[in-house]
Amino acid sequence: MQAEEIKALLEAQIADSEVEVSIDGSHVNLVVVSPAFEGLNAVKKQQLVYAVLNEQIASGAIHAVNMKTLTPAEK
C-alpha cells in the first residue's frame, strides 16, 4: 500500500483526523491526531486505528504498524 492510500483510508474512517504516514519497507509509521481519541486510553486509541487497517494487515499489504495517537490538545 502507498502512504497516500493509508492516509486517505484513516482520514475517511476516523472523524476529523489528521494523519501523517511514512513507510519503511513493509513497516508503516503513523501519527494520527483526532478528537475521536478524547477520553480513550492508549490501547483503545490503537484499537480504533487497527480496526480501520485490519483488512490490510490480514492480507499482508501492511506488515507492521508503529503509531502515535494524539488528541488535538496533545498535538
Secondary structure by P-SEA (a helix, b strand, c coil): ccaaaaaaaaaacccbbbbbbbbcccbbbbbbbccccccccaaaaaaaaaaaaaaaaaaccccbbbbbbbccccc
